[in-house]
Amino acid sequence: MYDTIIRNGIIIDGTGGPAYHADVAIRDGKIVKIGRGLTGAAETIDATGLCVTPGFIDSHAHADGSIIPFPEQREKVEQGITTCISGQCGSSVAPLSKLADPARFKDRGGIIGSEYKLRQSYDGFIEVARELPQGCNVVVLLGHGNLRASVMGRDNREPTAEEMEEMKRRVRAAMEHGALGMSFGLYYPPGCYAKTEEAIELARIVGEYHGLIAAHIRNEAEELVKAVKEFILIAKEAGVRAVISHHKSHGKPENWGKVSHTLRLIDEANKNGQDVYCDVYPYIASATAVSAVFLPKEEHAKPAAEILEDLNRPAFRAALRARIIEEYGTDLSWVLPTTANPYRDCLGKTVPEIATLKGKDPFDVLFDLMLESKLGVNAAFFSMCEEDVETVIAHPRAMICTDSGNVGLSKYYHPRLRASFPRALGEYARARGIVSLPEMIRKMTSMPARVYDLPAKGLIWENMDADICIFDENTIKDRAMFSDVAARAEGLRYVLVNGKTVVRDAVSNGEKHGKVITYRG
């Protein structure tokens, strides 16, 4: 007797091979039989005319922040994601900075007391998190930025010998408690203060446990090629598998096209015996903190209160304005505030549009956004070209990602949070034909399963985990846009996590059949 039979589906198994028709039988969270005419199940799902694929694996997510407060992971499963790789860009939920204020953290259900206590160490957090059911499966990397801040604060300097040994000890503890590897945020403070040698030394510890490293590299604009070379060197010297996060070239149009060069660097590294990948989201707009883009890196080494004081000073604003104009020009129409936007009546408006509505100078709006949100405001930055996005998606070692966590309490955000995977299928595979549908599925399933060491996931094969997505290949598409970020996907029929249905017609039922996946390297 089977628990579930998915009948008459068009199987796209995740290998990149051709589709075929078959039934899929599930028992105890596993695919136990694939064939025709299967019978004898408590539940039957009619998949006639629908694609049956492995559940999607989000190669670059930030879902670790949802593990405790929003474990349903709704925005993940409602676009077909059944596993997400989190703790990216050097930023993980734990460990907290040594300067973290305990008063900022509230008790989230009394799991082991306050959230502050829970997040003091990666190993302590993960031991609790692994026992909490999730809407989809979650893998959590150790963030180098958090690691550095937990030992050194946000100081812009090299670590002492004692601090380096303490960071290495904490990396070992994280790996021994189930971390798959470590992420670097070489663009963001305090990770950007680390020299290449520091990254190599810490990555070598990850290598001792056969882990991997991922990175938001040091520069994705003028110095993109140099930054890619640095990260490939870090991976080579440490002897670890590596993923370049959300690979792109952005900023001024003269930066566009550089991804063709950097993808060749990836090919050369792999030809020479390395194991290097990248991931990509299917949008020309990035998203991050406004302060990360526009404030000088040295400013971030200050306490937040001092940064806010600077933003209140006319002289600082004048100097910052001149610096921004020198780097980006006077046009700020490519900046669209999203999360934590204090101008609640201007959601969906660009900085110049807000300036017109408020009767302000656009640069003052930009500075006020940071000031009034206490540096918390994010924005979408329309700074890439479609040709580059297509070029990266087409590369055989590029995986699909959201680069997003979950909505939480936000009302406005980048639509990739909800729609990256349906958009990749409907726009880039079906409409544009950048890659075939089976190849796009491979980029979403078996490839990230291999990269992130998930041997029981990513394939519609017998004895694999029954993480499954069922959709209409003719209608699957994203509906979330910057004007309507909450719209759910079209054409997504069912999502199963570990053999249990969690989504019907792109709506989560709120059930939690996933888990935090840990490793013992």
C-alpha positions as semicolon CSV with decimal commas, in nm:
position;residue;x (nm);y (nm);z (nm)
1;M;0,000;0,000;0,000
2;Y;0,138;0,338;-0,101
3;D;0,072;0,666;0,076
4;T;0,034;0,862;-0,250
5;I;0,039;0,791;-0,622
6;I;0,099;1,075;-0,867
7;R;-0,073;0,942;-1,178
8;N;-0,011;1,003;-1,551
9;G;0,250;1,275;-1,507
10;I;0,510;1,402;-1,753
11;I;0,825;1,313;-1,562
12;I;1,119;1,552;-1,593
13;D;1,354;1,371;-1,360
14;G;1,615;1,642;-1,293
15;T;1,902;1,492;-1,492
16;G;1,845;1,716;-1,793
17;G;1,727;1,418;-1,996
18;P;1,404;1,396;-2,197
19;A;1,062;1,378;-2,036
20;Y;0,856;1,059;-2,020
21;H;0,513;0,954;-1,893
22;A;0,481;0,753;-1,572
23;D;0,319;0,723;-1,230
24;V;0,514;0,795;-0,911
25;A;0,438;0,606;-0,589
26;I;0,535;0,746;-0,248
27;R;0,566;0,576;0,088
28;D;0,712;0,713;0,414
29;G;0,847;1,025;0,245
30;K;1,031;0,836;-0,029
31;I;0,974;0,766;-0,397
32;V;0,940;0,387;-0,392
33;K;0,810;0,305;-0,741
34;I;0,803;0,467;-1,084
35;G;0,602;0,295;-1,358
36;R;0,272;0,282;-1,544
37;G;-0,063;0,176;-1,405
38;L;0,036;0,185;-1,038
39;T;-0,250;0,126;-0,793
40;G;-0,315;0,094;-0,423
41;A;-0,267;0,428;-0,250
42;A;-0,443;0,622;0,023
43;E;-0,428;0,936;-0,195
44;T;-0,405;0,986;-0,570
45;I;-0,297;1,303;-0,746
46;D;-0,404;1,328;-1,110
47;A;-0,109;1,481;-1,298
48;T;-0,244;1,423;-1,649
49;G;-0,086;1,683;-1,879
50;L;0,130;1,819;-1,596
51;C;0,506;1,811;-1,539
52;V;0,627;1,617;-1,236
53;T;0,974;1,730;-1,131
54;P;1,194;1,719;-0,823
55;G;1,120;1,996;-0,576
56;F;1,323;2,305;-0,648
57;I;1,638;2,381;-0,447
58;D;1,698;2,751;-0,384
59;S;2,075;2,779;-0,419
60;H;2,094;3,115;-0,244
61;A;1,828;3,188;0,015
62;H;1,819;3,387;0,335
63;A;1,555;3,171;0,502
64;D;1,749;3,103;0,822
65;G;1,595;3,417;0,970
66;S;1,254;3,251;0,934
67;I;1,338;2,924;1,108
68;I;1,191;3,037;1,441
69;P;0,944;3,322;1,369
70;F;0,802;3,207;1,031
71;P;0,878;2,833;0,995
72;E;0,605;2,774;0,734
73;Q;0,848;2,916;0,472
74;R;0,538;3,005;0,269
75;E;0,701;3,217;0,002
76;K;0,945;2,935;-0,070
77;V;0,700;2,649;-0,110
78;E;0,450;2,865;-0,298
79;Q;0,698;2,886;-0,586
80;G;0,792;2,517;-0,577
81;I;1,097;2,534;-0,350
82;T;1,134;2,234;-0,120
83;T;1,491;2,298;0,004
84;C;1,671;2,629;0,049
85;I;2,039;2,700;0,113
86;S;2,061;2,979;0,371
87;G;2,312;3,179;0,572
88;Q;2,449;3,341;0,258
89;C;2,648;3,660;0,185
90;G;2,849;3,618;0,505
91;S;2,532;3,676;0,707
92;S;2,384;3,395;0,915
93;V;2,142;3,408;1,206
94;A;2,423;3,308;1,439
95;P;2,665;3,387;1,589
96;L;2,568;3,736;1,695
97;S;2,814;4,023;1,699
98;K;2,997;4,075;2,027
99;L;2,844;4,426;2,020
100;A;2,484;4,303;1,985
101;D;2,241;4,466;2,227
102;P;2,041;4,202;2,418
103;A;1,750;4,447;2,448
104;R;1,687;4,413;2,072
105;F;1,592;4,048;2,101
106;K;1,262;3,913;2,219
107;D;1,168;3,569;2,342
108;R;1,029;3,371;2,045
109;G;0,835;3,098;2,223
110;G;1,071;3,020;2,507
111;I;1,261;2,759;2,308
112;I;1,570;2,802;2,523
113;G;1,496;3,141;2,665
114;S;1,560;3,463;2,479
115;E;1,651;3,487;2,113
116;Y;1,969;3,665;2,220
117;K;2,082;3,358;2,411
118;L;1,976;3,127;2,129
119;R;2,189;3,309;1,872
120;Q;2,511;3,346;2,070
121;S;2,677;3,061;1,880
122;Y;2,612;2,884;1,551
123;D;2,637;2,541;1,709
124;G;2,393;2,633;1,986
125;F;2,142;2,776;1,739
126;I;2,162;2,483;1,498
127;E;2,115;2,224;1,772
128;V;1,780;2,387;1,854
129;A;1,682;2,468;1,495
130;R;1,726;2,112;1,371
131;E;1,440;2,002;1,599
132;L;1,191;2,257;1,461
133;P;0,963;2,146;1,172
134;Q;0,977;2,373;0,867
135;G;0,758;2,430;0,564
136;C;1,052;2,328;0,345
137;N;1,395;2,186;0,414
138;V;1,660;2,440;0,517
139;V;2,040;2,421;0,503
140;V;2,225;2,689;0,703
141;L;2,581;2,797;0,624
142;L;2,801;2,975;0,877
143;G;2,834;3,342;0,781
144;H;3,189;3,478;0,788
145;G;3,063;3,830;0,861
146;N;2,880;3,706;1,170
147;L;3,179;3,496;1,271
148;R;3,415;3,793;1,245
149;A;3,175;4,025;1,430
150;S;3,132;3,770;1,709
151;V;3,506;3,779;1,774
152;M;3,619;4,126;1,655
153;G;3,308;4,338;1,641
154;R;3,296;4,556;1,328
155;D;3,660;4,666;1,345
156;N;3,828;4,751;1,015
157;R;4,158;4,572;1,079
158;E;4,330;4,237;1,058
159;P;4,263;3,987;1,338
160;T;4,526;3,928;1,601
161;A;4,676;3,580;1,623
162;E;4,448;3,505;1,917
163;E;4,138;3,631;1,733
164;M;4,222;3,422;1,427
165;E;4,257;3,112;1,642
166;E;3,924;3,185;1,805
167;M;3,754;3,226;1,466
168;K;3,906;2,897;1,351
169;R;3,783;2,728;1,669
170;R;3,431;2,856;1,604
171;V;3,442;2,738;1,241
172;R;3,536;2,389;1,363
173;A;3,254;2,395;1,619
174;A;3,004;2,495;1,350
175;M;3,123;2,225;1,111
176;E;3,112;1,962;1,385
177;H;2,755;2,064;1,467
178;G;2,627;2,027;1,114
179;A;2,727;2,327;0,901
180;L;2,777;2,237;0,536
181;G;3,026;2,520;0,495
182;M;3,076;2,893;0,520
183;S;2,958;3,194;0,323
184;F;3,158;3,512;0,272
185;G;3,021;3,861;0,226
186;L;3,336;4,025;0,092
187;Y;3,127;4,322;-0,025
188;Y;2,964;4,392;0,312
189;P;3,114;4,513;0,639
190;P;3,266;4,357;0,839
191;G;3,350;4,079;0,589
192;C;3,492;4,333;0,344
193;Y;3,761;4,423;0,600
194;A;3,908;4,073;0,572
195;K;4,210;4,026;0,348
196;T;4,236;3,733;0,109
197;E;4,471;3,549;0,344
198;E;4,215;3,555;0,626
199;A;3,950;3,405;0,399
200;I;4,188;3,132;0,282
201;E;4,288;3,037;0,635
202;L;3,928;3,005;0,752
203;A;3,819;2,827;0,433
204;R;4,089;2,566;0,494
205;I;3,911;2,468;0,815
206;V;3,592;2,419;0,611
207;G;3,794;2,203;0,374
208;E;3,906;1,978;0,659
209;Y;3,540;1,878;0,694
210;H;3,481;1,847;0,316
211;G;3,257;2,153;0,328
212;L;3,207;2,426;0,069
213;I;3,226;2,803;0,052
214;A;3,000;3,057;-0,115
215;A;3,056;3,429;-0,156
216;H;2,906;3,760;-0,238
217;I;3,237;3,857;-0,396
218;R;3,421;4,179;-0,320
219;N;3,302;4,369;-0,627
220;E;3,038;4,307;-0,894
221;A;3,099;4,621;-1,099
222;E;3,422;4,786;-1,214
223;E;3,642;4,527;-1,041
224;L;3,425;4,222;-1,110
225;V;3,699;4,025;-1,289
226;K;3,950;4,091;-1,010
227;A;3,694;3,986;-0,748
228;V;3,613;3,659;-0,926
229;K;3,983;3,580;-0,953
230;E;4,024;3,643;-0,580
231;F;3,744;3,406;-0,484
232;I;3,863;3,134;-0,720
233;L;4,207;3,170;-0,557
234;I;4,056;3,138;-0,209
235;A;3,881;2,816;-0,313
236;K;4,193;2,680;-0,481
237;E;4,422;2,747;-0,185
238;A;4,169;2,603;0,059
239;G;4,088;2,302;-0,160
240;V;3,712;2,347;-0,135
241;R;3,412;2,351;-0,367
242;A;3,295;2,707;-0,429
243;V;2,983;2,896;-0,539
244;I;2,990;3,255;-0,662
245;S;2,666;3,403;-0,534
246;H;2,407;3,577;-0,756
247;H;2,662;3,621;-1,034
248;K;2,621;3,942;-1,229
249;S;2,785;4,256;-1,359
250;H;2,606;4,573;-1,258
251;G;2,643;4,946;-1,227
252;K;2,740;5,159;-1,524
253;P;2,664;5,017;-1,871
254;E;3,036;4,992;-1,941
255;N;3,045;4,713;-1,680
256;W;2,788;4,508;-1,866
257;G;2,918;4,213;-2,062
258;K;3,197;4,128;-1,815
259;V;3,017;3,809;-1,714
260;S;3,133;3,649;-2,038
261;H;3,491;3,693;-1,911
262;T;3,417;3,575;-1,557
263;L;3,228;3,267;-1,676
264;R;3,539;3,176;-1,876
265;L;3,738;3,207;-1,553
266;I;3,500;2,958;-1,392
267;D;3,546;2,722;-1,687
268;E;3,925;2,750;-1,664
269;A;3,921;2,681;-1,289
270;N;3,714;2,368;-1,339
271;K;3,934;2,254;-1,627
272;N;4,229;2,284;-1,389
273;G;4,070;2,058;-1,130
274;Q;3,866;2,296;-0,914
275;D;3,492;2,264;-0,850
276;V;3,338;2,611;-0,899
277;Y;2,975;2,706;-0,962
278;C;2,759;3,016;-0,953
279;D;2,394;3,097;-0,901
280;V;2,170;3,363;-1,053
281;Y;1,827;3,518;-1,007
282;P;1,625;3,595;-1,323
283;Y;1,595;3,973;-1,282
284;I;1,788;4,282;-1,390
285;A;1,731;4,442;-1,048
286;S;1,939;4,347;-0,747
287;A;1,831;4,417;-0,390
288;T;2,021;4,499;-0,075
289;A;2,050;4,764;0,195
290;V;2,065;5,122;0,070
291;S;2,344;5,188;0,319
292;A;2,551;4,900;0,177
293;V;2,546;5,059;-0,168
294;F;2,585;5,427;-0,087
295;L;2,773;5,461;0,242
296;P;3,154;5,435;0,234
297;K;3,284;5,104;0,372
298;E;3,482;5,283;0,642
299;E;3,161;5,443;0,769
300;H;3,021;5,100;0,856
301;A;3,295;5,040;1,111
302;K;3,131;5,302;1,333
303;P;2,846;5,229;1,575
304;A;2,505;5,279;1,415
305;A;2,434;5,583;1,633
306;E;2,742;5,761;1,496
307;I;2,646;5,681;1,137
308;L;2,301;5,829;1,197
309;E;2,460;6,140;1,347
310;D;2,673;6,175;1,035
311;L;2,363;6,150;0,814
312;N;2,218;6,444;1,006
313;R;2,519;6,667;0,932
314;P;2,494;6,890;0,620
315;A;2,869;6,867;0,556
316;F;2,859;6,486;0,558
317;R;2,559;6,487;0,326
318;A;2,735;6,720;0,085
319;A;3,046;6,502;0,078
320;L;2,843;6,184;0,039
321;R;2,639;6,341;-0,240
322;A;2,957;6,432;-0,429
323;R;3,091;6,080;-0,383
324;I;2,770;5,920;-0,513
325;I;2,759;6,150;-0,815
326;E;3,120;6,066;-0,897
327;E;3,046;5,692;-0,889
328;Y;2,686;5,673;-1,015
329;G;2,595;6,009;-1,165
330;T;2,304;6,234;-1,073
331;D;2,022;6,002;-1,187
332;L;1,874;5,796;-0,901
333;S;1,579;5,659;-1,098
334;W;1,735;5,310;-1,079
335;V;1,682;5,301;-0,699
336;L;1,343;5,172;-0,580
337;P;1,306;5,147;-0,199
338;T;1,143;4,826;-0,078
339;T;1,167;4,671;0,268
340;A;1,159;4,907;0,570
341;N;1,073;5,204;0,349
342;P;0,967;5,479;0,592
343;Y;0,766;5,651;0,316
344;R;0,475;5,412;0,346
345;D;0,260;5,621;0,114
346;C;0,520;5,589;-0,164
347;L;0,560;5,215;-0,195
348;G;0,656;5,115;-0,547
349;K;0,805;5,456;-0,626
350;T;1,165;5,530;-0,722
351;V;1,375;5,782;-0,529
352;P;1,311;6,065;-0,780
353;E;0,938;5,988;-0,780
354;I;0,933;6,006;-0,400
355;A;1,127;6,332;-0,419
356;T;0,866;6,484;-0,651
357;L;0,578;6,374;-0,428
358;K;0,749;6,506;-0,113
359;G;0,893;6,822;-0,266
360;K;1,247;6,721;-0,174
361;D;1,582;6,685;-0,344
362;P;1,635;6,318;-0,452
363;F;1,964;6,293;-0,261
364;D;1,797;6,422;0,055
365;V;1,530;6,155;0,007
366;L;1,805;5,894;-0,020
367;F;1,974;6,014;0,299
368;D;1,642;6,049;0,483
369;L;1,553;5,692;0,389
370;M;1,861;5,566;0,568
371;L;1,820;5,804;0,859
372;E;1,451;5,746;0,930
373;S;1,478;5,367;0,892
374;K;1,788;5,364;1,115
375;L;1,983;5,212;0,824
376;G;1,722;4,939;0,781
377;V;1,582;5,033;0,440
378;N;1,649;4,805;0,143
379;A;1,601;4,887;-0,223
380;A;1,585;4,724;-0,564
381;F;1,863;4,854;-0,789
382;F;1,794;4,837;-1,163
383;S;2,157;4,817;-1,266
384;M;2,196;4,510;-1,489
385;C;2,118;4,419;-1,849
386;E;1,904;4,131;-1,980
387;E;2,184;3,997;-2,200
388;D;2,404;3,934;-1,895
389;V;2,122;3,764;-1,705
390;E;2,060;3,535;-2,001
391;T;2,431;3,463;-2,041
392;V;2,470;3,355;-1,679
393;I;2,149;3,148;-1,676
394;A;2,266;2,961;-1,986
395;H;2,599;2,860;-1,833
396;P;2,608;2,487;-1,748
397;R;2,730;2,553;-1,392
398;A;2,475;2,820;-1,305
399;M;2,197;2,740;-1,057
400;I;1,874;2,934;-0,997
401;C;1,816;3,124;-0,674
402;T;1,594;3,383;-0,509
403;D;1,858;3,564;-0,299
404;S;1,569;3,621;-0,060
405;G;1,432;3,507;0,269
406;N;1,063;3,519;0,357
407;V;0,819;3,808;0,376
408;G;0,781;3,810;0,751
409;L;0,604;4,134;0,839
410;S;0,709;4,323;0,524
411;K;0,448;4,464;0,289
412;Y;0,676;4,550;0,000
413;Y;0,987;4,371;-0,129
414;H;1,165;4,251;-0,442
415;P;0,934;4,013;-0,635
416;R;1,215;3,758;-0,665
417;L;1,127;3,664;-0,307
418;R;0,808;3,507;-0,445
419;A;0,870;3,443;-0,810
420;S;1,227;3,354;-0,914
421;F;1,157;2,992;-1,001
422;P;0,827;3,036;-1,192
423;R;0,991;3,328;-1,377
424;A;1,291;3,117;-1,477
425;L;1,057;2,847;-1,609
426;G;0,801;3,065;-1,783
427;E;1,014;3,352;-1,911
428;Y;1,366;3,220;-1,960
429;A;1,295;2,858;-2,054
430;R;0,954;2,867;-2,231
431;A;0,926;3,221;-2,370
432;R;1,290;3,301;-2,449
433;G;1,429;2,950;-2,490
434;I;1,754;3,039;-2,316
435;V;1,777;2,674;-2,208
436;S;1,541;2,380;-2,253
437;L;1,286;2,296;-1,987
438;P;1,472;1,977;-1,877
439;E;1,797;2,176;-1,850
440;M;1,628;2,449;-1,646
441;I;1,489;2,184;-1,413
442;R;1,842;2,041;-1,375
443;K;1,965;2,386;-1,271
444;M;1,693;2,391;-1,004
445;T;1,724;2,035;-0,876
446;S;2,000;1,779;-0,933
447;M;2,279;2,034;-0,981
448;P;2,227;2,215;-0,649
449;A;2,164;1,877;-0,482
450;R;2,508;1,769;-0,595
451;V;2,676;2,100;-0,511
452;Y;2,524;2,121;-0,163
453;D;2,567;1,753;-0,080
454;L;2,200;1,651;-0,073
455;P;2,233;1,294;-0,207
456;A;1,868;1,196;-0,155
457;K;1,725;1,505;-0,327
458;G;1,705;1,658;-0,673
459;L;1,591;1,358;-0,879
460;I;1,269;1,173;-0,958
461;W;1,425;0,832;-0,902
462;E;1,326;0,544;-0,682
463;N;1,461;0,564;-0,324
464;M;1,496;0,944;-0,341
465;D;1,317;1,183;-0,105
466;A;0,967;1,264;-0,225
467;D;1,024;1,639;-0,263
468;I;0,816;1,701;-0,575
469;C;0,677;1,990;-0,778
470;I;0,385;1,950;-1,022
471;F;0,308;2,227;-1,272
472;D;0,166;2,306;-1,614
473;E;0,458;2,373;-1,847
474;N;0,234;2,577;-2,080
475;T;0,112;2,821;-1,818
476;I;0,374;2,828;-1,543
477;K;0,483;3,190;-1,494
478;D;0,557;3,452;-1,236
479;R;0,287;3,702;-1,152
480;A;0,465;3,897;-0,878
481;M;0,585;4,232;-1,009
482;F;0,719;4,547;-0,847
483;S;0,366;4,687;-0,872
484;D;0,212;4,375;-0,714
485;V;0,478;4,189;-0,520
486;A;0,241;3,950;-0,344
487;A;0,087;3,786;-0,652
488;R;0,132;3,408;-0,651
489;A;0,259;3,202;-0,944
490;E;0,034;3,082;-1,222
491;G;0,035;2,717;-1,331
492;L;0,181;2,569;-1,012
493;R;-0,049;2,285;-0,905
494;Y;0,111;2,087;-0,621
495;V;0,423;2,088;-0,406
496;L;0,518;1,793;-0,185
497;V;0,782;1,804;0,088
498;N;0,906;1,469;0,214
499;G;0,601;1,303;0,062
500;K;0,337;1,538;0,207
501;T;0,137;1,792;0,009
502;V;0,208;2,145;0,131
503;V;0,084;2,351;-0,167
504;R;-0,223;2,331;-0,392
505;D;-0,267;2,581;-0,673
506;A;0,024;2,792;-0,544
507;V;-0,127;2,832;-0,195
508;S;0,050;2,686;0,108
509;N;-0,160;2,493;0,357
510;G;0,080;2,593;0,634
511;E;0,187;2,237;0,714
512;K;0,549;2,183;0,812
513;H;0,704;1,862;0,680
514;G;1,054;1,996;0,617
515;K;1,349;2,017;0,851
516;V;1,678;2,192;0,909
517;I;1,934;1,965;0,743
518;T;2,266;1,927;0,921
519;Y;2,583;1,746;0,820
520;R;2,849;1,540;0,985
521;G;3,132;1,596;0,739
